[in-house]
Amino acid sequence: MAGKFTFYNTLDRQVEEFKSNEAGKVSMYTCGPTVYHFAHIGNIRTYIMQDALIKSLEYAGYDVRRVMNITDVGHLSSDADTGEDKMVAGAKREHKTVMEIAKFYTDAFFKDFDAVGNKRPDVIEPATNCIPEFIHMVEVLLEKGYAYVAGGNVYFDTSKLQDYYVFSSSVEKEALEVGVRDDVEEDVNKKNKTDFVLWFTKSKFEDQALKWDSPWGVGYPGWHIECSCISMKHLGEYIDIHCGGVDNIFPHHTNEIAQSEAYLGHRWCNYWFHSNHLNDQSGKMSKSKGAILTVSVLQEKGYDPLVYRLFCLQSHYRKPLVFSWENLDNTVQAYNKLVKRVSELKNDGAVDEAVKAEYEAKFLEAVSNDLNTSMAITILYDALKADTNDATKLALVESFDRVLSLDLIGHAKALADDATSVDAELEAFINDAIARRAEAKKAKDFATADAIRAELLEKGVEIKDTREGVVWQLI
């Protein structure tokens, strides 16, 4: 039987107890990537926190079914239906077809998605698979009077809704009504500034790469309709939780609710879960800044992707998180100490089930309390310091890792195997090389320092400079 679980519901603007439509089961939809470029580590933070939510719900006893879309058409450079299609822009940038771009960046996304310990969704659906569903929804919205045709395109009429700004307080609504989309070019076909495109036909994109026949002419879907249709296709008319980043709240998720509930005639999704931004020293991390910092780049720089996962889990999902190399290096030290501590545990007897149950209850209470992953990690440290035998501690590490997914036991085993494979002669060589390199760096003889690093690499030893000193590992 699933236990009590609470998290912040963006729709109601408060932390509230989660109650699924079907007892013990959760239907969840998460917005997937637009696969025109790499996903940066800020994007991946969102998916890490969604993964922690799913695994925490499962830890609490729920059976979770998750659907994710892949946006491979229809997402323009502005969320306000203006600018260039991001997929077309990516194809032009790299002199490839849109489908080649989509395949390459979908594969790159899931490489990084998997590397940080995420569980893949039960259903992954590209938007281009669902054109008939999009056309059907548009037809129904036109029949119901919630949509209109203008300039060849089909638009959703937001004036037909009693409350379009469903995520906003009265003060926020007034600000949005005054300032909505004043910074983008005006679409003269729209009856209202907040109306949005359901289906494009005639537009400035006469050379749009992907087009389909429709009752309104050859064209392609608007971005917002994709998630509504893909969700309904796989999860039905009612879903429990919809996830995304805070930048999706308006207009994307606002528009999803508008079209979905107009189409269905009833409330569509009860709970909305949004993760906050990852920032660097200059502000929100984004692709528009130029060079993209990805999980794969972190790996190339010698960082374990699970260290980045720990970095994210140490902060609350609703708080902005500041990335810096210093902060990440601090997390490396924390992760390595955890692995070393676990590697020292011996499976020395029977598990104390009473102690195990006590700490599991504390862990569940933490993740069930608005997904407090930081507190969950504190409870992991407490369990490792507890007055109980090693077998119980190992059982708790394994139990907690069902949510944390830090592979502490796997890394601890690898560390132990490495330790047994380093003989006294090699260890002496490593220590001597590190000392010689330190002297070279002190003398500003960086060529010699680099040569010593290369010498170590030839021996299968990788070194890394940290605030705590030089650390090494076998590769």
N, C-alpha and C positions, 0 to 999 in steps of 0.2 A: 504494500500500500504506500503510495507516494505521500511524503510528508509536506509540512507547510513550507512554502517557498515565496519569498518576496523580492521584488526588484522595482526600479523606477519605471513607471509607465508614462512615456512622453505624452500620450494622448490625454491622460488625466492630470499630468504634472505633479505626480506624487508617488512615493513608494507604497506599493500595495500588494496584498497577497495574491499570488497567481492561482487562478482556478481555470482548468482546461475545460473545453467543451465536452470532451469525452474523458471520463475518469481514468487516470493513470496514463493517458496518452497526450502527446503534444504535437500539434502540426505547426511547423515553423517555416517561414520563408525568409531568405536573406538575399539582398541585392548583390549580384555578382559583379565582376569587373567589366569595364568596357575595354575590349582587348585590342587597343590601338597602340599600346606602349607597355613598358614594364610597370608592374605594381611596386610603388616605393614602400619603404618600411612603415610609413604612416598608414597606408592602406592595409598592410599586413597586421598592424596593431588591431584594427577593427575586427579582422577575422580571428585573431587570437582570442579576443575577448568574447566573440560569439561562440567560439569553440569551448571556452571555459564555461559559458552559460549552458551550452548543450550538455556537456559532461557533468556539470553540477546538477542539472535537472535529472540526468540519468542516475547520478549518485543518490539523489533524493527518492529514486524509485520510479521515475517517469520513463515511458518509452517514447523517444523523440523521433519524428520523421521530418527531415529537413530537405527543402528544395531550394536550389540556387539557379539563377539565370546566368547566361553569358551574353552580354550585349555586343553583338557583331553587326548591328545596323541601327541607324536612327538616332544616335546620341550626338547632338550638335555641340559645338564648342561652347555655346551658352545654353544653360538649362532653360532659358526663356525662348527656345525654339528659333534662335538666330545663330548666325555663324556657319561654319562648315562642319559637315559630318566628320566626327573624329576618326572613323574608320577610313574614310576616303583620304583625309589628311595624312593618316599614317601610311597608306598605300603610296601616296605621292612622295612622301618623305623618303621612302625606302625603295621606290621603283618596283613595287610588287603588286599583286592583285590584292583586293580586300580580303579574300578568303585565305590567301597565303599569310597575310598579316594576322588574321584572326587565329589561324592554327598556331603560328609561331608564338604569339603572346599568350594564348591560352595555355600552351605547354609550359611557357616560362612562369606564368602565374602559379600553376599547380606545383611546379618544382619548388618554388619558395613557400607556397601554402603547406606542402607536405613537410618541408624541412624544419618548420617551427613546431611540429608535433600536432598539427591539426588533423582532425578526422574529416574525410571528404563527405560532402552531402550525399544523401540517398539518391537524389535526382539532380543532375546537372543538365540544363536545357538551353541550347543556343537560341537566341531570338529568331533566327532565320528558319528554325524548324516549325514555327508556329504562326505562319502568315494566315492560314484559314481562321484560326482562333481570333486573331486581331481583327480581321475583316468582319467576322460575325459580331464581335462586341461593338464595333463602330456602327454596324447596321442597326443593332438593338437600341443604341443610344440615340441614333437619328429617329427611329420609330417612336421612342419615348419622349422626344422633344428636348433632350439634353445636349444635342449636338446640331450643328448646321454646316452647310457647305458654303464656302466663300473663296473666290479666287482659285477655284479648283481644289483647294484643300478642305479637309474636314476638321472642325474645331469643336472642343467641348465648351459649352456655354455656362460659365461659372455663376452667372446671374440667376440661374434656375435653382441654385442651392440656398437653403436657409442659412447655412454657416459654412463658408468655404474655408476660412482660416481655422481649421479644427484643432491645430496644435498650439494656438496662440492665446495669450491672455487678452483682455479687452484693450490694454495699453499697447501690446504688441500688434494687435489687429489694426489699430489706428495708424501706427507707424508704417505697417506694410501697405495699407490702403493708400497712404500718401506717397510712399517711395517705391512701390513695386515696379521694378524693371525700368526705372527712369534712365538707367545707365546703358541701356541697349537700344538698338535701332527699333523703331516702331513697325509693327506688322499692321498695315492698313486694312487687312482683311478681318481683323478681330473686332468683334462688337464691344468687348470689354478688355481692359489691359491684362487681366488675369486669365483670360481664355487661353487654352493651349491646344496644340495640334494633336489630333488623333491619327490622321493619315495625310501625308504629303503627296500631292501630284505636281501641280505647277508651282514651281518655286525657282529660286535662282540656281538651283542645282540641276540644270538640264542634263549634265553629264554624270548624274548619280550612278554609281557602279551597280548597285543592287536595286532592281525594280520588279514589281509584281503587278499582274492585272488585278483590278478591283472594280466594283460598281461605279467608282468615281474617276476612273482612269488609271493609267499605269503609274505606280508610285511606290511608296514605302511607309512603314509605320512610324509614328512618333515614339519617342523614347519611353514615355510614362506608361503607355498601354501595355508594354511588354511584361512588366512584372505582374500586373493584374491578371492577365490571361494565363501566363505560365503558372502562377500560383493556383488559379482555379482549375486548370487542367489537371494538376497533380494532387491538390489538397482539397478540392471541392469549394463550396460556397462560404464556408466558415473556416477561418484559420485562427490559431491561438496567438502566435507571436510573429511579428514582422521585425527584422533587424536591419540595421544600416549604420552609417556614420552620421554625425550631427549635421553635416552639410547636405544630407539627403532630405532632411525634415521639410524644408521649403525650397523649391516648389515640388520636388519629385514625389515625396510621400504624401504631401497634401493633395497632389493631383491624382495619385493612385487611389486614395480614399474617395475623392470626388467621383471618379469614373466608375469605380467598383461598386459603390453603394447605389449610384444612380442606375447602374446596370442590374444589380441584384434586387434592389428594393428593400434591403435590410442592412444592418450593421455587418461589416465584413471581418474585421480583425479587432480583437479586444485589447491586445497589449503590443506596445511599440517600444523596442529596445534600441537605444542609440549610444554609440561610443564616441568619446570626444577626440579632438585632434591630437596628433603628435606634432610638436613644434621643435624647431631648432632655434638657434640664437636669433635668427632673423624673422621668426614667426612661423606660421603654419607651413608644414612640409607639403609641397605640391610639385607636379610635373612641369609647371610653367616656369620654374626657376632655372631650368637648364639640366645639369647633370642629375641623374636619378640615383638615389641611394637605395639599393635593393638588398634583400637577404642574401642573394648570391654574391653581391659585392662584399658584404660583411664576411662571408665565407672565404672569399679570395684574400681578405685582409687577415685571415687567421682566426676569426671568431666563430665559435660553435653557434648555429642558429638557435639552439635551445637556451643559450645565454640571453639572446634577444627576447625569447619567450619569457624567461624569468624577469628580465628588465620590465616587460609590460605588466606581468602579473603582480609585481611589487607595488603598482600604482592602481588606484581605483579607476574603473572604466569611464566614469562620468567626469573625471578631472583631466584637463589638458596635461600631457606628459612632455617634458622637455628632454630632447635627445642631445647628448654630447658624447664625444669619444671618452672623456673622463668618466662620465656616468656609466658608460658601457664597460669600461675597464674595471670600475668598482664592482659591477655585476659579475664580471669574469672571476674576480677574487671570491665573491660570495658563492658562486656556483662551484668553483673548484674546491672550496672548503666543505661544501655540502657533499660533494662526490667523495672527497677524502674521508669524511666522517662515516659515510655509508660504507666505504670500502673496508673500514676497520671493524665493522660489525661481523660477528660470527653467528652462524645458524646453530645456536648452542643448546637447543632444547625445545620444549613445548611452548607454544604461544600462550601468553596470559590473556585469555579471552575477555576477562573483565576490564583489564587495562586497555586492551584494543578497542573495546566497545566505548569506553569512556572518551578516548581521544577521537574516535570516529564521530562520535556525537558532537564534540566540540568543532571538528572540521566541518561537518554538515551544517552546523549552526552558522558558521562563518560564511560559507558559500551561499547559504539560503537567505542571508541577510544582505540583500542588494548586491550580491556577488562580490563579497569582500575577500578578494583573492589575497590581498596583503595580509589580512588576519589569518587566512588559511596557511600561508607560508610561515607565519609566526608560530602557528600550532605545530607545523612540521618541525621547526627548531625545538619547540618544547618537548615534542615526542622523542626526539633524539637525545635530549638531556634527561628524560624521565628515569625514575628509579625502577627500572624493569629490565628484563633480560634482552639480549640482542635479537633473539628470534622474534620477539614481540615488536621491537623497533623496525626490523626488516618487513614484517607484515604490515606495519603502519605506513612505511614508505611506499610499499607496493599499493596499498589501498588509496593513499592520497594521490598517487601518481595517475590514478584513473581520471582525475580532474586536472592536475597540474601538468601532466604529460612532459616531465623534464627528464625522463629516462635515467633517473639517478642510479638505479641498480645496474642497468646496462653499462653506464659510464664507470661505475665503481668497479665492476668486474674487469673492464678494459684497463683501468688504472692498476688493478692488482696484477693483471697479466703482464702489463708493461714493466711493473716493478720487478717481477721475477725474471724478466728477459734482459735486464740491465745488470751485467756483471760488474765486479769491482773495478776492473780495468777500464771499461767504457765510462763508468761513472766518474772515475778520476780524470779521464780525458775531457769529459764534458765540463767538469768544474774548472779544470785548467784553462780550457778554451774560453769560458765565460770570463775568467779573471784576466786573461790576455786581451780579450776584447774590451773589457772595462778600461784597462790601461791605455789601449789605443784610442779609445774615445776621449779619455781624459786629456790625451796629448793632441787631440783633434786630428788624429791620423785615421780618417774615416775610411780610406781605401783598405787599410789593414783590418779595420773592424768588419767591413763588409766581406773581406776575404775569409775571416774567421767564421762568420755566419755561414758562408757558402761551404766551408770545410765541415761544419757541423751537419749541414743539410746532406752532404755526401755520405755521412755516417748514419743518416736517417733520423737526425735530431733537429727539431724545429725550436727556435727560441723566440721569446716575445718580451719586449720591454714593458713593464708595468710600473705603477707608482710604488708597488711593494718590492720592486726589484725585477731581476730577470727570471722568467720561468721557462721551463723546457718540457718538451714531450716527444716521444718517439712517433714517427710518421711512416 
